[in-house]
Amino acid sequence: MFTWRKPADAEIKRFLQQQAREPFSYDRVGCTAEGKVSPRNGWNVDRCRVRLGTGRETFERAQGAIKQWRMFPREVAQLCYPDCPIEAGATVAVLYRLWLVCWILMPAKIVYTLDDEIVAPAGRVRRFGFAYGTLPDHPERGEERFLIEWHSADDSVWYDLLAVSQPAHPLARIGYLYARWEQARFRRLSAAAMQSVVAQ
């Protein structure tokens, strides 16, 4: 949703209620859980992976940060709303100001959550996170996964952000290069936000 003025909370809540009833705006729902995601037919696949530290305390701090949506850097956008529970079907929106000219409200719905332990070739990996997917009024279409991993082999803890996307709105296609720059900026600042939270 594009608007010339910053929407009020009441407008945002009505918008979220409307979008919650809508289907996802792309056909590869759950694609970030498949393990291997490759570009096809104009889809962008982006990943940012950073080490947060080691040990249980680091993992638990990172887990808490994900639950509070603290991986969303304030420099980029405002999340509506950080008290949204991490559960499949929950709907949020990201409020972003474009070029000091207009505001964009970008809705997404949680596709799946992860809270498990898997056996990898190098040992056990404890995982926590979720993915959300775009809804019809989002200028892009696709899915983004936010994941914390704790590896038993070396006790390391990692933050892994994976995104699969392509432009949906005509303005997103016209401003494709700018949109890609903003997406890269978000990934970089999100990684820095998680590192900062864990270091506190």
TORLO-822783 format. One record per residue (C-alpha): residue number from 0; chain; x, y, z. Coordinates in steps of 0.5 Angstrom, whole numbers, plus 2048, in hexadecimal, padded with zeros to 3 digits. Last residue first. Layout:
N
+-----+------+-----+-----+-----+
| pos | unit |  c1 |  c2 |  c3 |
+-----+------+-----+-----+-----+
| NUM |    A |   X |   Y |   Z |
...
+-----+------+-----+-----+-----+
***
This chain:
200
+-----+------+-----+-----+-----+
| pos | unit |  c1 |  c2 |  c3 |
+-----+------+-----+-----+-----+
| 199 |    A | 832 | 7F3 | 832 |
| 198 |    A | 836 | 7EF | 82D |
| 197 |    A | 830 | 7EA | 82B |
| 196 |    A | 82C | 7F1 | 829 |
| 195 |    A | 831 | 7F4 | 825 |
| 194 |    A | 833 | 7EE | 821 |
| 193 |    A | 82B | 7ED | 81F |
| 192 |    A | 82B | 7F5 | 81D |
| 191 |    A | 831 | 7F4 | 819 |
| 190 |    A | 82E | 7EE | 815 |
| 189 |    A | 827 | 7F2 | 814 |
| 188 |    A | 82C | 7F8 | 812 |
| 187 |    A | 82F | 7F4 | 80C |
| 186 |    A | 829 | 7F1 | 80A |
| 185 |    A | 825 | 7F7 | 80A |
| 184 |    A | 82A | 7FB | 806 |
| 183 |    A | 82A | 7F5 | 801 |
| 182 |    A | 822 | 7F6 | 800 |
| 181 |    A | 823 | 7FD | 800 |
| 180 |    A | 828 | 7FC | 7FA |
| 179 |    A | 824 | 7F7 | 7F6 |
| 178 |    A | 81E | 7FC | 7F7 |
| 177 |    A | 822 | 802 | 7F4 |
| 176 |    A | 824 | 7FD | 7EE |
| 175 |    A | 81D | 7FB | 7ED |
| 174 |    A | 81A | 802 | 7ED |
| 173 |    A | 815 | 801 | 7E7 |
| 172 |    A | 814 | 7FA | 7E9 |
| 171 |    A | 812 | 7FC | 7F0 |
| 170 |    A | 80E | 802 | 7ED |
| 169 |    A | 80A | 7FD | 7E9 |
| 168 |    A | 808 | 7F9 | 7EF |
| 167 |    A | 80B | 7F1 | 7F0 |
| 166 |    A | 812 | 7F1 | 7F0 |
| 165 |    A | 816 | 7EB | 7F1 |
| 164 |    A | 818 | 7E7 | 7F7 |
| 163 |    A | 81B | 7E2 | 7FB |
| 162 |    A | 81E | 7E3 | 802 |
| 161 |    A | 823 | 7E0 | 806 |
| 160 |    A | 826 | 7E3 | 80D |
| 159 |    A | 82A | 7DE | 811 |
| 158 |    A | 82C | 7E0 | 818 |
| 157 |    A | 832 | 7DB | 81B |
| 156 |    A | 834 | 7D8 | 821 |
| 155 |    A | 83A | 7D4 | 822 |
| 154 |    A | 83B | 7CF | 827 |
| 153 |    A | 840 | 7CB | 823 |
| 152 |    A | 83D | 7C5 | 821 |
| 151 |    A | 837 | 7C6 | 824 |
| 150 |    A | 834 | 7CC | 820 |
| 149 |    A | 82F | 7D1 | 822 |
| 148 |    A | 82B | 7D4 | 81C |
| 147 |    A | 827 | 7DA | 81D |
| 146 |    A | 822 | 7DB | 817 |
| 145 |    A | 81E | 7E1 | 813 |
| 144 |    A | 81B | 7DF | 80D |
| 143 |    A | 818 | 7E3 | 807 |
| 142 |    A | 813 | 7E1 | 802 |
| 141 |    A | 811 | 7E4 | 7FB |
| 140 |    A | 80D | 7EA | 7F8 |
| 139 |    A | 80F | 7F1 | 7F8 |
| 138 |    A | 80B | 7F7 | 7F8 |
| 137 |    A | 807 | 7F4 | 7FE |
| 136 |    A | 7FF | 7F5 | 7FD |
| 135 |    A | 7FE | 7EE | 7FB |
| 134 |    A | 801 | 7EB | 801 |
| 133 |    A | 809 | 7E9 | 802 |
| 132 |    A | 80B | 7E3 | 805 |
| 131 |    A | 80E | 7E2 | 80C |
| 130 |    A | 813 | 7DD | 80F |
| 129 |    A | 815 | 7DB | 816 |
| 128 |    A | 81B | 7DA | 81B |
| 127 |    A | 81E | 7D5 | 81F |
| 126 |    A | 823 | 7CF | 81E |
| 125 |    A | 828 | 7CB | 822 |
| 124 |    A | 82D | 7C7 | 81D |
| 123 |    A | 830 | 7C0 | 81F |
| 122 |    A | 836 | 7BE | 81C |
| 121 |    A | 83B | 7BF | 816 |
| 120 |    A | 836 | 7BB | 811 |
| 119 |    A | 830 | 7BF | 814 |
| 118 |    A | 82B | 7BC | 819 |
| 117 |    A | 825 | 7C0 | 81A |
| 116 |    A | 823 | 7C4 | 820 |
| 115 |    A | 81C | 7C8 | 820 |
| 114 |    A | 818 | 7CE | 821 |
| 113 |    A | 817 | 7D0 | 81A |
| 112 |    A | 810 | 7D5 | 818 |
| 111 |    A | 80C | 7D5 | 812 |
| 110 |    A | 809 | 7D9 | 80D |
| 109 |    A | 809 | 7E0 | 811 |
| 108 |    A | 804 | 7E5 | 80E |
| 107 |    A | 807 | 7EB | 80A |
| 106 |    A | 804 | 7F2 | 809 |
| 105 |    A | 809 | 7F8 | 806 |
| 104 |    A | 806 | 7FF | 808 |
| 103 |    A | 80A | 804 | 804 |
| 102 |    A | 80A | 80C | 805 |
| 101 |    A | 80B | 811 | 801 |
| 100 |    A | 810 | 817 | 7FF |
|  99 |    A | 816 | 817 | 804 |
|  98 |    A | 819 | 812 | 7FF |
|  97 |    A | 815 | 80C | 800 |
|  96 |    A | 813 | 80C | 808 |
|  95 |    A | 812 | 804 | 80A |
|  94 |    A | 80D | 801 | 80E |
|  93 |    A | 80D | 7FA | 80F |
|  92 |    A | 807 | 7F6 | 810 |
|  91 |    A | 805 | 7F0 | 814 |
|  90 |    A | 801 | 7EA | 814 |
|  89 |    A | 801 | 7E3 | 818 |
|  88 |    A | 7FF | 7DD | 814 |
|  87 |    A | 804 | 7D9 | 817 |
|  86 |    A | 807 | 7DB | 81D |
|  85 |    A | 80C | 7E0 | 820 |
|  84 |    A | 807 | 7E4 | 824 |
|  83 |    A | 806 | 7EC | 822 |
|  82 |    A | 809 | 7F0 | 827 |
|  81 |    A | 80E | 7F4 | 822 |
|  80 |    A | 808 | 7F7 | 81E |
|  79 |    A | 808 | 7FA | 819 |
|  78 |    A | 80F | 7FA | 818 |
|  77 |    A | 812 | 800 | 817 |
|  76 |    A | 818 | 801 | 811 |
|  75 |    A | 81F | 802 | 80F |
|  74 |    A | 823 | 805 | 815 |
|  73 |    A | 81E | 801 | 81A |
|  72 |    A | 822 | 7FB | 818 |
|  71 |    A | 81D | 7F5 | 818 |
|  70 |    A | 821 | 7EF | 81B |
|  69 |    A | 81E | 7F1 | 822 |
|  68 |    A | 817 | 7EE | 820 |
|  67 |    A | 816 | 7EC | 827 |
|  66 |    A | 816 | 7E5 | 826 |
|  65 |    A | 81C | 7E6 | 822 |
|  64 |    A | 820 | 7E9 | 827 |
|  63 |    A | 81E | 7E4 | 82C |
|  62 |    A | 821 | 7DF | 828 |
|  61 |    A | 827 | 7E3 | 827 |
|  60 |    A | 828 | 7E3 | 82F |
|  59 |    A | 826 | 7DC | 830 |
|  58 |    A | 82C | 7DA | 82A |
|  57 |    A | 831 | 7DE | 82D |
|  56 |    A | 82F | 7DC | 834 |
|  55 |    A | 830 | 7D4 | 832 |
|  54 |    A | 837 | 7D5 | 82F |
|  53 |    A | 83B | 7D9 | 829 |
|  52 |    A | 83B | 7E0 | 826 |
|  51 |    A | 836 | 7E3 | 821 |
|  50 |    A | 839 | 7E1 | 81A |
|  49 |    A | 836 | 7E4 | 814 |
|  48 |    A | 832 | 7E1 | 80E |
|  47 |    A | 82F | 7E6 | 809 |
|  46 |    A | 82B | 7E2 | 803 |
|  45 |    A | 828 | 7E5 | 7FD |
|  44 |    A | 824 | 7E1 | 7F8 |
|  43 |    A | 821 | 7E6 | 7F2 |
|  42 |    A | 81B | 7E2 | 7EE |
|  41 |    A | 81B | 7E4 | 7E7 |
|  40 |    A | 819 | 7DE | 7E4 |
|  39 |    A | 81D | 7D9 | 7E8 |
|  38 |    A | 822 | 7DB | 7EE |
|  37 |    A | 824 | 7D5 | 7F2 |
|  36 |    A | 821 | 7D3 | 7F9 |
|  35 |    A | 824 | 7CD | 7FC |
|  34 |    A | 822 | 7CB | 803 |
|  33 |    A | 81B | 7CB | 802 |
|  32 |    A | 819 | 7CF | 808 |
|  31 |    A | 81A | 7D5 | 804 |
|  30 |    A | 815 | 7D3 | 7FE |
|  29 |    A | 80F | 7D3 | 804 |
|  28 |    A | 80A | 7D6 | 7FF |
|  27 |    A | 80D | 7D6 | 7F8 |
|  26 |    A | 806 | 7D8 | 7F4 |
|  25 |    A | 807 | 7E0 | 7F6 |
|  24 |    A | 802 | 7E5 | 7F9 |
|  23 |    A | 800 | 7E1 | 7FF |
|  22 |    A | 7F9 | 7E1 | 800 |
|  21 |    A | 7F5 | 7E6 | 803 |
|  20 |    A | 7F1 | 7E6 | 80A |
|  19 |    A | 7F7 | 7E9 | 80E |
|  18 |    A | 7F7 | 7EF | 809 |
|  17 |    A | 7F0 | 7F2 | 80B |
|  16 |    A | 7F2 | 7F1 | 813 |
|  15 |    A | 7F9 | 7F4 | 811 |
|  14 |    A | 7F6 | 7FA | 80E |
|  13 |    A | 7F1 | 7FB | 813 |
|  12 |    A | 7F7 | 7FB | 818 |
|  11 |    A | 7FB | 800 | 814 |
|  10 |    A | 7F5 | 805 | 813 |
|   9 |    A | 7F4 | 805 | 81B |
|   8 |    A | 7FC | 806 | 81C |
|   7 |    A | 7FC | 80C | 817 |
|   6 |    A | 7FF | 80C | 810 |
|   5 |    A | 804 | 810 | 80F |
|   4 |    A | 802 | 815 | 809 |
|   3 |    A | 803 | 814 | 801 |
|   2 |    A | 801 | 80D | 802 |
|   1 |    A | 803 | 807 | 7FE |
|   0 |    A | 800 | 800 | 800 |
+-----+------+-----+-----+-----+
***
